[in-house]
Amino acid sequence: MAVLDLRISTLRRRYLRHETTPARVMDELSSCLEGEDPHHVWIERLPRKALMAAAVALTGRDPSTLPLYGIPFAIKDNIDLAGVPTTAACPDFAYVPERSAHVVERLLAAGAIPLGKTNLDQFATGLVGTRSPFGAARNSFDPDYIAGGSSSGSALAVALGMASFSLGTDTAGSGRVPAAFNNLVGHKPTCGLLSSAGVVPACRSLDCVSIFALDAGDAAAVLAVAQGFDADDPFSRQSQPPTVGAAAQPFRFGVPRAGQLAFFGDPATPGLFTAALERLKALGGTPVEVDFAVFLEAARLLYEGPWVAERYAAIRGFIERQPGSLHPVTHRIIAGATRFSAADAFVAQYRLKALQREVGAVWRDFDVLVTPTAGTLYTLADVEADPLQTNSNLGYYTNFMNLLDLCATAVPAGFRPDGLPFGVTLCAPAFRDSALLALAARWEAASPAWRGGAVAAEALA
């Protein structure tokens, strides 16, 4: 079967020209979705009958009135879809929600068609994609390598040509690391911009729903629909007027000092990062050296500090009743939270406030910060041999983001000699999402051959 070009822009154009219909698209996708799942993408795939019913329900609707008319998407299985089990990759935890998550409801109202629920590191705890009883997710370019996590299946669904976009969550990098490892755009919105109502919490005060897409334009289109204040979510925030920031030309971009960059022994990624900086300069950017120490200190608070206790609080009743139901590594991380006291939590909060004030000052010097999304990419065997240290290394450039109230867009940035992808992340203060995605679109336009995942790229060639 030929691979479909599932970019939102392409499908929308075809629908508006009456060149295809949602029913035809679902029919073409069905055989792919019903086949074997060697990459361990899915936890629950909706049956063909349900997909066709959703497509037929759009019959007679004007595609121009629905911004996501007939667009197929996947949902991380810690986000509710009415009538479909939510497992958070823990079968004993599963429940069937009567109502979809607020963000899913917005997408459905815009005409999008859900395909199913995707695999993840259990309870969204991990950046590797291997901590799941539904199978370790395998990279779309080389199955011996990890897909990244925790939103592993969501990234794979897009990279393998099964979905136009997908929803993940991102507390510590889960919406960016899998994007980098599968050559996708991964947008981590400003916290609270997308409602987290109907999402199984990881760290509730830091969680956000993220977007995987084939290009920045698609990510922006989904963001425009998915965002919106939700009065029922106490962590929801009103959007603020967009700022120019990184969308301007010329612009300034911050880069960590050379001695603060970490590639964990990978011989290929330092050169790819240097090349990415040159591309930003070619787009009109001026590099500004940044002392990255304050970002790294904030990052350490996430897992080395009491915020891990939020993960315990999220499933306290369940983990105390059924500790044996958790993946061993997941249990080790979450159960370890009991060592922190309430006093520890307050001390850490005070330190974080000081770090936020310090970081706030650095944005006077540049518009956007650029880092590798991850310094290296591990095999499944590497992670199995040392699950905690490998995961920690992958969070080096990601763990600080929500603690410091930043938004971020991960973008593809080339390939290693072995053919595996590398990515960089652009980040900025809260509510500069549109500016980041505009810069990401300019980045793509300068190198269109780098867009799309391993299988999806066939349709883009």
N, C-alpha and C positions, 0 to 999 in steps of 0.2 A: 504494500500500500504506500502510495506517495505521501510524503510528509506535508501536512497542511501548513500554510503560512498563517499562524494564529495571532499575529500581531493585531491588537485592537484596531489600529488605524487601517490595516488591510481588510479585516473582516467588516468593519463599519462601511468602508467604501464599497465593498461587494454587496452588502445588504442594501445600501442606498441606491445602488445601480440595478437592483433586482437580479444580480448575477448568481445569487445563492439564497438559501433560506436557513434559519436555525435548525430546522428538521434535517436538512441535508448535511449540515455540519455535524450535528449529533450522530447522524447515521455513519458518517465517515470516521468519527472518533470512537464509536462504540467498539469496533473490533480491536482497536488499540487498548482501550480500557478493559476489555474483557479477557485479554491475553494473559500470559505469564507475567509475573512481577519480579524479575530477578534482581532489580535494584532496591526492592522493598520500599516502594513509594507509598503504598496505600495501606490504610487500616480498614476502611470501608468505602467500597465503590458503589455508587448508586446504579441500580439495574438499568438496562437499556430502556425498559418501559417507562421509568421515571424521567429519564433524560428526554425521551421523545414527547412525553406529556408536557414537560416544561417548554419544549420548543413549540409544540402545537399551541400552547396557551398564548404564544406571542402572535399567532396568526391574526391578521387584521389590524395589528398595531402598527403605527407609523414609526419606522426605525429612527426617523429624525427627532422624534420626541422622547426617545429613551437613550441616554448616552452610552449604555452598555448593552444595548439590544442584541440578544443572541450570543453574548460573549461567554465562553466557558471558563470556569474558574474552579480552583481547588481550595480546600479549607483545612488548616492545621487542626488536628484532632484534640485540641484543648479549647476550641472555639465552637460554640453551639450552632447546630443546624437542626431546626425543629424536626422531630420524628426520627432522627438518626442518632445512634449512640455516641456520646462523648466519652472517650476512654482516658485521655491524657497519657496514652500508651501504658495503661495499667488496667487490665481486664476486670479485676476485682473492684475497681473504683467506678466502673462505667455506670452511666445513667442516660436516660432518654429525655431530652429537654422538650417541653411543649412549645417553647418559643425559640426562635433563632436569636443569636447575639445581635445587638443593635447594629453593628457594622455590617453584618450579613443581611439584615433586613433592608438596609439602605441599598446594598448592591442588587438584591433581588428586585426591589422596587424600580431600579434603573434598567432592568431587563437582563441582568446577568444570569447565567445558568450554572448551578452548582453541580460538580461532577462527583464529589465524595470527600472523605476525610483522610488526611495524610499522616504519615508516620512522623514520629518525633522522639527526641530523647525524653524519657519518662518524666512527667511533670515539668517539662520544659527546663530540665536541669542538665545542662551540658552544651558544648559547642561542637560535638563530634558526630552525632547522629547514630551512635552505636548502642546506646543504652535503652533498647526497646525490646520487649518480648515478641514484637512483630517482625524482628529481624534487623540486623545492622544495615543502615542505608548505605548504598554503594555509589561512588562518584559516577557521574554521567559520562565522563571521558575515559576513566579507567576504573573498573570495579574493584581493583585491589586497594584503591584509595578511599578515604572517607568522603562522604557528601557534605560534611559539616552539619552543625546542629544549632539549636535544637530543632529548627524548622526544616529538617532534612527533606522529608517527603514533599513539602510545599515547593522547595527549590527544584527538586527533581521532576515534579509534574510539569513545570514550565520548560526546564532544560531538555526534557525528553520528548517534547512536542505534544503533550497531552492536554495542556491548558494554556490559555492566553495570559493569565496572571494567577497569582495565588495569594492567600493570606497566611502570614506567619505571625509569630509574636517575637518581641525583642526586648529582653531585660538586660542582657549582658553581651549581646552580639549575635543573637540567634537569627536575626533577619539580615545580617550582613555577611557573616562567615560562609553560610551555604551559598550565597550569591557569588562570592568570590571563587569558591571552589567549583562552581558550575557555569561560570561565564555569564552571569545575569546582572541586571540592575536590582539592587535591594535597597528599598527606602525605609529607613527608621524614622517615622514622623516625630514631631514634637510630642512629648508626653501629654496625653489628654486631648490631643487634636482629634483622634479617633477614639470613640467610646470603647472601654474595656468591659462593659456590661455583657454578660454571657460568655466570659472568658474565664477558664479555670486559672486562678491566680498562681503566679510564681512568687514574685515580690510585688504585692499589690500596689505599693506606693511608687513603683518604678516601671511596671509593665506597660507595654504599648503594643498595639497591633501593627504589623509591618506588611510591606507589599513587595512581592517578587514579580518582575516583568521582563520582557525581552528588550525593552529600551526605555529611556527616560520619559519619552512622550507618553507611553502606555502607563508608566507608573504615575505620572502627573494626572492622567485621565481618571485612573482609579482613585487617587487621593482626592480629587475634586468631588467625587461622589461619596466616598467613604467617610470623609470628615464631617463633623457636625456636632454641635453641643448636645449632650444628653443629660437632661435634668435628673434622670434616675441613676446616673453614675457620679458619685461624689468626687471622682478624680477627673471628670471631664472638664475641659477648659474652653472658654470662648476664643475663637481664632482672633488674631490681631491683624491689622493692615500689613500687607507684604512690604518688605524692605528691599532695596536694590541689592546691596551687598555684593555677593559673589556673581550676580548676574551682570554686573557692570563691566565695562571694558575701558581702560585697564583695571585690573584688580590686584590685590595682594594676597598671597597665600602663605600661611605659616607652615614650617617644616621643622620637625624635631632636630635638635643638634645631632650630629653624626654619631657621637658616642652614646646617644640615647636610643638609637634605632636598634632593633633586635630582629635577626633573621634566623636564629636558632640553628646555625650551621648550614643553612641552605645556600649552596653556591650560586644559584640562579636568580633568586629574588632580589638581591641588592641591585643588580644591574637593571632589572625591570623597573624597580622603583625610581632609579636615577632617570631612566628613559621617560617615565611618567612625569617627572618634574620638568623635563625638557618640553614635553608636550604642553604642560600648563603654561610654561613661558611663551610658547608659540601662540597660545590663545590670548596672550596679552597680560599674563600674570607675572608678578614680581615676587620672588621668594623672600621670605623673612624668617630668619632663624628663631626658633622658639625653645625656651627651656621647658622641656616636657616633664620635668620632675613632678610638678604639681598635678598634672593629669594622671601620672602613674601612681601617686599617693592616693588620689581619689579612687582609682581602679582597685587598689588593694583593699579598700574598705568593703567592697561588695562581697567577697568570699572570705576574707580574713577577718572581717568585722561582723557586727551583729545583724547586718541586713540578711544574712543567711537565715536568721530566725524567722523572717517573714515567710520563707519557704516552709518552715515547720508550722507556722501559724495557719498557712493556707490549707494544710491537710492534717492538722493536729489530731482530730478525732480518728481519722482513717489510719494514720501511721501508728497511733497508740493501740488501736484495736487489731490491726492486721499488718504488723511490721514485715512479716514474711512475704507480703504481696509486692513489695518494692524490689526493683532491680538492685543488686548488691551495692553497686557504686552510688546509685541514687540514694539509697538508704544511708550509706556512710556519710554522704555530704549533708543531707537534711537532718539526720539524727544528731549530727555534731553540733547543731545550733543550740542545743540545750546547755552548752557550757557558758553561754553569754547571759549576763544579768541585765536587769532593767537599767542599772547604773551604767553598764557598758554601752547600752544603746544611746543614752543621753550624751555620754562623753564622745561617742562617734558622731552624733548629730552636731555637736558643737564644733568638732574638727571639720566636718563637711562644710558647715556654714563658712568657716574661715577659708577653706579651699575654694568654695564658690566665689567668694569675694575676690580672691587672688586671681582666679581664672577670668572673672569678669573684666578685669583690667587689661588682659592681654588682647582682647578683641579690638582695642583701639589701634593696634599695630597692623592688623590684617583682617581680611574679610572672611576667609575660609581656611580651615586647617586641613592639611592633607597628610595621610599616613598610609602605609600598607593596610589592607583590611586584615590580613594575617601574614605573619612573617614567613611561614612555611606551610606545607601541606603534608599530612601524615598518611601512611598506609593503615589499613585496619589492624594489621599485625603490630604496628608501632603503638597504637592506642590500647590494644589489648595488653601489651607488655607493660605499659605505664599509663593507666587511664587518667590519673589526676594531673601529672605534670604536663602531658601533652595538651590536655584541655586548658590548663592554666596558661601555657604558651600561646594558645590560640586567642585568649582573651586579652593579651597584652595591649592591643590597640582598640579594644571595644568596651571593656568593663566600666570605664569611667563615664560613658556617654550619658546615660540617664541620670546618674547621680549629679552631674553637672548641668542638667537640663539643656542638652544639645539635640539638634536634629542631624541626620546623617544620610548620605547616599553612597552606597558602594557601587563602583562601576568597574567593568572589565578593563584590564590594562596590559593585555598581551599574554604570551604563552612561554612557558619554560621549554628548554630543549627537548624534554620528554613529552611535550604536547599538552601538559596540564596547565590550566589557566591560572593567572595571577590577577589580583584586583587591588585597587586603592579605594580609600574612603575619603569623601569630602564631608566635612562637618562644620556647623555654624551654630550660633545661639538659637534658642527656641523661636519658632514661628518664621524662620527663614527657609522653610521647606521649598517654596516655589523658586527662590533664588538658587538653591542647590540643584534642583532638577533642571533649571534652565542652563546652568553651567554644565551639568552632566550631558544635556542634549548637544551643547556645543562641542563637548569632548567627543561624543559619538560621531558627530558630523565630520570631525577631522580624521576619523579612522573607522568608517562604517563596517569594514570586514570583521571587526572584533565583536560584533553584536550577536547575542543569542547563545543558547546552550548547545550541547554536543549534537543532539538530534535536531532540535529546532533550527540550528544553523543551516541544515540542508535546505530548508524552505526559504531561507533568506539569501541563499547564494545567487 
